[in-house]
Amino acid sequence: MFVYQDDALLVLAEGTNAQKALARPVLRGIGVTVTLEGEQAKRLSLHSCGQEQEAAGESGAQVYMLEYRDEEEPAQVSVRVKLKCRGGMVLGFVDGQLHGGASFVSRKSFASKDSIAVTVDRLEHAGGLLANYQHNDWWTRPHFDPDPAKLPPRTISLLWRAGAAYCRLLPVCGPVFRTDLQGNGGDGQGFSIRLSSNQGGHQRNMALAFALGYGDDPYALADMTMDAALEELLYPVLPRERKTYPEVLDYLGWCTWDAFYQQVDEPGVLAKAEEFNRLGLPVRWVMIDDGWSCVQEGKLMSLEADNRKFPGGLARTVQALKEQYGMRWIGVWHTIAGYWEGIHPASPLASSLGSYLYTATDGSLLPYPDPALGFGFWNEWHGRLRRQGIDFVKADSQAAIGNFLQYQRPVGAAASAAHQALEASAALHFNKTIINCMGMAPENIWHRPQSAVSRNSDDFMPKVPGGFREHALQNAYNSYFHGSFYWGDWDMFWTVHPDALQHAVLRSISGGPVYISDPPGRTAPSLLLPLVYGDGRLIRCRQPALPTADCLTVNPLDGSMPLKLWNYAGRAGIIAAFHLGEGPKAAKGAVSARDIPGMNGKRVILYEHFTGECRLLQPGEELPFILQPGQCKLFVLAAVEERVTPLGLVNKYVSPHGIMGQWSGGGKEYVRLREGGRFAFYTENCPSLALVNGEEKPVTRLDARLFEVDCSGIEQEAVVEIAAEWS
């Protein structure tokens, strides 16, 4: 459990209490600084420290109240820090207040940025650290330097090793204030927890600032800290596990962006759809990205499509895509401001929808940052789109909310209002189906009420040499904090590209949407078909993929070890491994059952997709492997069954996903598959007979105990019946 003692937060060993020996310090030298508008940061002094026990009916938490003041008499500024400790969780609250001065005279106020900072002189850790920070307004990436003093500005999640366990510090973005972490840049190991409102004039700052958790399981810790904070905030956003994944995004899609960029038009879109049909690829949805709208000077002019590119409007294009080319869903792109720079003040929209629009202090015209008024704009636009056959939207440039409304609205309130308005309309017209994009700022992450999918990284950059390294890095490690809130969209990719196979494998384990952006004449079916079933449904893993524990606090860009990602498919574990280092040096790693939570200590069958290597791993045993630059591996780990251990459809990347059930009867083993294909299984008994839907099929021995039955050509479910002299 956590306790506060002598300016430090400490974790006590099981069975100890605050009066006994300390188990482990976590944060040492806790203090407070404040910044008032137009002034330098000022450190406050600890004035008092109290302790109380909350009623068991509430939470049974131990509460520490720390009051900090300036040296003035009477005090001009005070900050109370409340540490609510319960078991392995701490919630940190901040209440800052300015004192004195009549309301009708000029008064001081807290700065809009970094108004209050809870400072920490030293973070105690065991070497490994993972921070996620905003490296620009839109996206986040990982940081691994073990010195907390070097934490980048706008760090929004921090995980570190604490002996054999982990600590996770999660800054919170509430209805008014956003919290970030930042290193102090000095010689020590200090950093600060900083509150910003993005709006001046505040004379009292009250906020839940952070959640701090301690535990053995770093993955559970990510969810636990988020859950504790969201419960306190009354759920401005739902956890991912309480959301519904959109049906549309369970199928293979195509996006126009990297195919045409802003030169998209109807002939190009229809030509690509015809190509998919000709290739026999079951692409089931199209996203018409940026370039379709009627714009001028970077601002939206109309709710209709640019008639030079879509002369029959969207309706004609959508009808052709659905009726002639078999597309089931069509989506379109817009930004959260309408277009990149908002809505043109000289457009017909500015007058016809003026009551739903807001003029920012820089003159930008936006959907009103009020849930009801903003809804009026989105309802009008989305209603028109729906009547033209549009089924879902991608809402881009979401972190621009804070830029447009700086100094005008609190950062949390501005984002909350914008997202409520947008999502209410999307729920009404598109069954909540939104791809959120360019919105990895905390104010976006913490304030989307119900939408389930959000971009998890910067864009796929097909023309940047070696761009896969950064793309994989961001998606892998962003997923640690972002995946608790959303299913991550790991972005589109090209199937004809030097890194195409790595991109395909990365998407296969991602747990999120899979869609491509190939230009006309450049699609490789052989790369895509292992990602989907015959009807276009994705072979999608259970949850957002995550780095394995041995990679979690290690930077894979140095090339010393591969990046390994884990996920589940059915009852099996999946591990994908990538070489992200530069230069010609190989990366050496190992794979074992302990890489998959819940499988450690089990006997497992390990199967590698590309080589077909299969072997039995005993508890604690691992298989070393080597990756050359540009190479990847994809492993299936299946717990050993009594007679037959099915590995699934090995013509697919994530083969166990195709297993719908397994049972025994009449001395035979049965496996139900989602569709036909190359079915592989492990058994220590040589099969004497195999039937597929009652028809006898040959059994091919691939290895000593690895066998295959070819069920190709069966488009529906297939039941495989296996007979042998079972030992």
SVG drawing of the C-alpha trace seen along z (x, -y; Angstrom):
<svg xmlns="http://www.w3.org/2000/svg" viewBox="-31 -48 57 95">
<polyline fill="none" stroke="black" stroke-width="0.4" points="0.0,0.0 1.0,-3.6 1.8,-6.0 3.1,-9.5 6.0,-10.2 8.7,-12.9 7.9,-14.5 7.8,-11.2 5.3,-8.6 6.3,-5.1 5.1,-1.6 4.9,0.6 5.5,4.4 2.6,6.7 1.6,6.9 3.4,3.7 2.0,0.4 3.1,-3.2 4.8,-2.8 7.0,0.1 10.0,0.3 9.6,-1.1 9.5,1.3 10.3,-1.1 10.3,-4.8 8.6,-5.8 8.6,-9.6 10.9,-11.6 11.0,-15.3 7.5,-16.3 6.9,-20.1 4.8,-22.7 5.6,-25.7 3.1,-28.2 3.2,-30.5 1.0,-33.6 0.2,-35.4 3.2,-37.5 5.4,-36.3 8.1,-33.7 7.5,-30.4 7.6,-30.6 8.2,-27.8 5.8,-27.4 6.7,-26.1 5.0,-23.2 2.8,-24.7 1.0,-21.7 0.5,-18.0 -2.6,-16.1 -3.9,-12.6 -7.4,-11.1 -9.2,-7.9 -12.1,-8.0 -15.2,-6.1 -15.2,-2.5 -18.5,-3.0 -16.8,-5.5 -13.5,-4.0 -11.6,-3.1 -8.7,-5.2 -6.0,-6.8 -5.9,-10.5 -3.0,-12.9 -3.6,-16.7 -0.6,-18.8 -0.9,-22.6 1.7,-24.8 1.9,-28.6 4.0,-31.5 6.0,-33.4 3.8,-36.5 1.7,-37.4 -1.1,-36.9 -0.5,-34.3 -1.2,-35.5 -1.3,-32.0 -1.9,-28.5 -2.1,-25.1 -3.5,-22.0 -2.4,-18.6 -4.6,-15.7 -3.2,-12.3 -5.9,-9.6 -4.1,-6.3 -5.9,-3.0 -3.9,0.2 -1.6,-0.1 -3.3,-3.3 -2.9,-7.0 -5.2,-9.7 -3.5,-13.2 -5.8,-16.3 -4.6,-19.9 -6.5,-22.9 -4.7,-26.2 -6.1,-29.6 -5.1,-33.2 -6.1,-35.3 -6.8,-39.0 -7.9,-41.8 -11.3,-43.1 -13.2,-41.8 -13.5,-45.2 -9.8,-46.0 -7.0,-44.5 -6.2,-41.1 -3.6,-38.5 -4.5,-35.2 -2.9,-31.8 -1.0,-31.5 -2.8,-29.7 0.2,-27.3 1.9,-25.4 0.0,-27.4 0.7,-24.8 3.5,-22.2 3.8,-19.4 7.5,-18.9 9.4,-15.6 13.1,-15.7 13.7,-12.0 11.9,-9.1 13.2,-5.8 13.3,-3.2 15.2,-0.1 16.5,-1.3 13.7,-0.7 11.3,-3.5 8.7,-4.2 7.3,-7.7 4.8,-8.7 4.9,-12.4 3.4,-14.7 6.2,-15.4 3.8,-17.7 0.3,-18.9 -1.2,-15.8 0.8,-12.7 2.7,-11.0 5.8,-8.8 7.8,-6.9 10.8,-8.1 13.1,-5.6 15.9,-7.7 16.0,-6.4 16.8,-9.9 13.4,-11.4 15.0,-14.9 15.1,-14.4 11.3,-13.7 10.2,-15.7 7.6,-18.4 4.0,-17.2 4.7,-13.7 1.2,-12.1 2.1,-8.7 5.0,-7.3 5.8,-3.7 8.9,-2.6 10.4,0.5 10.3,0.6 12.2,3.6 10.4,6.7 7.2,4.6 6.1,1.5 4.8,-2.0 2.6,-3.9 2.0,-7.7 -1.0,-8.9 -1.5,-12.6 -5.2,-13.5 -7.1,-15.9 -10.3,-16.9 -13.1,-19.3 -10.8,-22.4 -7.2,-21.5 -4.8,-19.3 -1.9,-17.7 1.5,-16.9 4.9,-15.7 8.2,-17.3 11.8,-16.7 13.5,-19.5 16.6,-19.2 19.0,-19.4 21.6,-17.0 19.2,-15.2 16.3,-12.9 13.6,-15.5 10.5,-16.2 7.2,-18.0 3.5,-17.3 2.1,-20.5 -1.4,-21.8 -2.5,-24.1 -6.0,-25.5 -5.2,-27.1 -7.2,-30.0 -6.2,-33.0 -8.0,-34.6 -8.3,-31.7 -7.9,-32.5 -8.7,-29.0 -7.4,-25.9 -9.0,-22.6 -8.3,-19.4 -7.7,-15.7 -4.1,-15.9 -2.8,-12.3 -3.3,-8.6 -0.3,-6.6 -0.4,-2.8 1.9,-0.1 1.7,3.6 3.4,6.7 1.5,6.6 2.3,3.5 -0.6,4.2 -3.2,4.4 -1.6,1.2 -2.4,-0.7 -6.1,0.1 -6.2,-0.3 -4.8,-3.8 -7.1,-4.9 -10.2,-3.3 -9.4,-5.0 -9.2,-8.4 -12.2,-7.9 -14.4,-6.8 -13.4,-9.9 -14.2,-12.1 -17.6,-10.3 -16.5,-8.9 -16.1,-11.7 -14.9,-8.9 -15.6,-5.2 -12.8,-2.7 -12.3,-0.7 -13.6,2.5 -17.0,0.8 -17.3,-0.3 -18.5,1.4 -16.1,1.9 -17.7,0.6 -18.9,3.3 -17.5,1.4 -14.0,1.6 -14.2,5.4 -13.7,5.6 -10.9,4.7 -11.0,1.2 -9.3,-1.2 -8.5,-4.9 -7.9,-7.5 -5.3,-9.5 -1.9,-8.0 -3.4,-7.0 -4.4,-10.5 -3.8,-12.9 -5.9,-16.0 -6.4,-15.2 -9.0,-12.6 -11.9,-12.5 -14.7,-10.2 -13.0,-8.5 -10.0,-7.6 -12.1,-6.2 -14.2,-4.1 -11.1,-2.9 -9.6,-1.5 -12.8,0.2 -13.0,1.9 -9.4,3.0 -10.3,4.7 -13.0,6.6 -10.7,7.7 -8.2,8.9 -10.8,10.8 -10.0,8.8 -12.8,8.5 -12.4,4.8 -15.7,3.8 -15.3,0.1 -13.9,-3.0 -12.8,-6.2 -12.8,-9.3 -10.2,-11.3 -9.1,-15.0 -9.7,-16.5 -13.4,-15.9 -14.7,-19.1 -15.5,-22.5 -12.8,-24.8 -11.2,-28.1 -8.1,-29.5 -8.0,-26.4 -11.5,-26.9 -14.8,-25.1 -17.1,-26.8 -20.0,-24.2 -21.4,-21.0 -21.4,-19.5 -18.6,-17.9 -16.4,-19.8 -18.4,-19.4 -15.2,-19.6 -14.1,-16.3 -17.5,-14.8 -19.8,-16.2 -22.7,-14.1 -22.1,-14.8 -21.2,-12.2 -24.5,-10.4 -23.6,-9.3 -20.1,-8.0 -21.5,-6.2 -24.2,-4.5 -21.7,-3.3 -19.3,-2.0 -22.1,-0.1 -24.2,1.2 -21.5,1.8 -18.5,2.7 -20.0,4.3 -18.8,1.9 -20.8,2.1 -19.8,-1.1 -18.5,-4.5 -16.9,-7.0 -15.8,-10.6 -13.2,-12.8 -13.6,-16.1 -11.8,-18.0 -13.2,-18.8 -13.3,-22.5 -15.0,-21.6 -11.8,-22.0 -8.2,-22.7 -8.7,-26.5 -12.3,-26.2 -15.3,-27.6 -14.9,-30.4 -16.6,-33.6 -17.7,-34.6 -19.3,-31.2 -23.0,-30.6 -22.5,-28.4 -21.5,-31.3 -24.9,-32.9 -27.2,-29.8 -25.6,-28.0 -24.4,-31.1 -26.2,-30.4 -24.2,-27.1 -20.8,-28.7 -18.3,-30.5 -15.9,-33.2 -12.6,-32.6 -10.4,-35.6 -8.1,-35.0 -11.2,-35.3 -11.5,-31.6 -15.0,-30.4 -15.7,-27.0 -18.6,-24.7 -19.7,-26.2 -17.8,-24.8 -21.0,-24.0 -22.6,-20.6 -26.1,-21.8 -25.0,-24.5 -22.2,-22.5 -24.5,-19.6 -26.7,-21.9 -23.8,-22.2 -22.8,-18.5 -26.4,-17.4 -27.0,-19.4 -23.8,-18.2 -24.0,-14.5 -27.7,-14.4 -26.9,-15.5 -24.0,-13.0 -26.3,-10.2 -28.9,-11.0 -26.2,-10.6 -25.3,-7.1 -22.4,-7.9 -22.0,-5.5 -19.3,-6.8 -16.7,-9.6 -13.1,-10.2 -12.8,-13.4 -9.3,-14.8 -7.2,-17.6 -8.8,-17.1 -6.0,-18.5 -6.5,-21.9 -9.4,-22.5 -6.9,-23.8 -5.2,-26.0 -8.3,-27.6 -9.7,-28.3 -6.6,-29.2 -7.3,-31.7 -11.0,-31.5 -12.1,-28.2 -10.5,-25.8 -8.7,-23.1 -10.9,-20.2 -14.2,-22.1 -13.4,-23.1 -12.5,-19.5 -15.5,-18.0 -17.9,-20.4 -16.5,-19.8 -16.5,-16.0 -19.9,-15.8 -21.4,-17.8 -19.6,-15.7 -20.3,-12.3 -24.0,-13.1 -24.4,-13.6 -22.3,-10.6 -24.4,-8.5 -27.6,-9.7 -26.5,-9.3 -23.6,-6.8 -24.2,-4.4 -21.3,-6.1 -18.8,-5.1 -16.0,-7.6 -12.3,-7.2 -10.8,-9.9 -7.6,-11.3 -4.8,-13.7 -6.2,-13.7 -3.7,-12.1 -3.6,-15.2 -5.0,-14.4 -7.9,-16.8 -9.1,-14.6 -8.3,-11.3 -10.1,-12.0 -13.2,-13.7 -14.7,-11.6 -17.9,-10.2 -18.3,-7.0 -16.4,-6.7 -14.3,-3.5 -11.5,-4.0 -8.7,-6.5 -5.5,-6.8 -2.6,-5.5 0.4,-7.1 1.6,-9.6 0.8,-8.9 2.1,-6.1 4.8,-7.8 5.3,-5.8 7.9,-8.1 10.1,-8.4 13.0,-5.8 13.0,-3.7 9.7,-5.2 8.5,-1.8 10.8,-2.0 9.2,-5.1 5.7,-4.0 6.1,-0.6 7.7,-2.3 4.9,-4.8 2.1,-2.3 3.7,0.3 4.4,-1.9 1.5,-4.4 -0.7,-1.4 0.4,-1.0 -1.5,-4.1 -3.9,-4.7 -5.2,-1.1 -6.9,-1.4 -9.1,-4.1 -9.5,-3.1 -8.9,-0.5 -6.0,-2.0 -6.1,-2.7 -2.5,-1.9 -3.2,-3.7 -3.2,-2.7 -0.3,-1.2 0.8,-0.3 1.0,3.4 3.6,2.6 6.4,1.1 9.8,2.1 8.3,2.5 5.0,3.9 5.3,7.3 6.3,5.7 3.4,3.3 1.0,6.2 2.3,8.2 2.1,5.1 -1.6,4.7 -2.3,8.4 -1.4,8.2 -2.7,4.6 -6.2,5.6 -7.6,2.6 -8.7,1.7 -6.8,2.8 -7.0,0.7 -4.7,-0.1 -4.1,-3.2 -2.6,-1.7 -2.8,-3.9 -4.5,-2.4 -2.4,0.4 -0.4,1.1 -2.0,3.7 -0.5,7.1 -3.3,9.6 -0.9,12.1 0.0,9.8 -3.6,8.9 -5.4,12.2 -3.7,13.7 -5.3,10.7 -8.9,11.5 -11.5,14.2 -13.1,14.7 -16.0,12.3 -13.6,9.5 -13.9,9.8 -10.6,9.1 -8.7,11.8 -8.5,9.4 -6.8,10.1 -8.7,9.6 -7.3,6.3 -4.7,3.6 -1.3,5.2 1.3,4.4 5.1,4.7 6.1,7.9 7.4,7.3 11.0,7.6 10.6,4.9 8.3,2.6 10.9,0.2 13.6,0.8 14.2,-1.3 14.2,1.1 15.6,-1.5 19.2,-0.8 18.9,2.6 20.2,4.6 16.9,6.6 13.8,7.0 10.6,5.3 8.1,8.0 4.3,7.4 1.8,9.8 -1.9,10.3 -4.5,13.1 -6.5,14.9 -9.0,17.4 -7.2,19.4 -3.8,18.9 -1.2,16.2 0.4,14.3 3.8,12.6 5.1,10.5 8.8,9.6 10.5,6.7 14.0,5.5 13.9,1.7 17.6,1.0 19.6,-0.9 22.5,0.6 23.4,4.2 23.6,5.7 21.2,8.5 18.9,8.4 18.8,11.3 15.8,12.2 13.9,15.1 10.2,16.1 8.5,18.1 5.2,18.6 6.0,15.9 5.7,13.3 1.9,13.9 0.1,13.0 -1.8,16.0 0.4,18.6 3.5,18.6 4.1,22.0 2.2,23.9 3.5,26.4 2.9,24.7 3.3,25.5 5.3,22.7 4.7,22.2 6.4,19.6 4.3,18.5 7.0,17.8 9.3,20.7 6.7,23.3 9.0,24.2 7.1,25.9 8.3,27.2 7.1,28.0 8.2,25.6 8.3,26.9 7.4,24.5 10.2,21.9 11.8,22.9 12.4,20.3 13.3,20.3 16.1,18.0 15.8,16.3 17.7,13.8 16.2,11.1 18.1,9.5 17.3,5.8 13.9,5.6 12.9,9.0 10.0,10.0 8.7,13.1 5.2,14.1 4.7,16.7 1.6,18.7 1.7,20.1 -1.0,22.6 -1.3,24.4 -0.9,28.2 -4.2,30.1 -4.6,33.7 -4.7,35.3 -4.7,32.6 -3.5,29.0 -5.0,27.0 -2.9,24.2 -5.7,23.0 -5.6,21.8 -1.9,21.4 -2.5,19.8 -3.5,16.8 -1.1,14.6 -3.1,15.1 -4.0,18.7 -5.7,19.6 -8.4,16.9 -10.0,19.4 -10.7,22.0 -14.3,21.7 -14.4,24.8 -12.9,28.1 -14.4,31.2 -14.0,35.0 -16.4,37.8 -16.5,41.4 -12.7,41.7 -12.2,38.8 -11.2,35.2 -13.2,32.4 -12.3,28.9 -14.7,26.3 -13.1,23.7 -14.6,20.4 -13.8,21.3 -11.6,23.6 -7.9,23.3 -4.7,25.0 -5.5,26.4 -2.5,27.4 -2.4,29.2 0.1,30.8 -0.3,34.3 2.0,37.0 -0.2,39.6 -0.1,40.2 -3.6,39.5 -5.2,42.5 -8.0,40.5 -9.3,36.9 -12.7,35.9 -13.7,32.3 -17.5,31.8 -17.8,35.6 -15.5,35.9 -12.2,37.7 -9.1,35.6 -5.4,36.5 -3.3,35.7 0.2,34.2 3.0,34.5 4.9,31.2 7.2,32.1 7.6,34.9 4.4,34.0 2.9,31.3 0.2,32.2 -1.9,30.4 -5.3,31.0 -6.1,29.0 -9.6,27.6 -9.2,25.1 -12.3,24.2 -14.7,24.3 -16.2,20.8 -18.3,21.5 -17.6,23.2 -15.7,26.5 -15.6,29.3 -12.4,31.3 -12.7,34.8 -9.4,36.5 -9.0,40.2 -5.9,41.8 -4.7,44.5 -4.6,42.2 -2.0,43.1"/>
</svg>
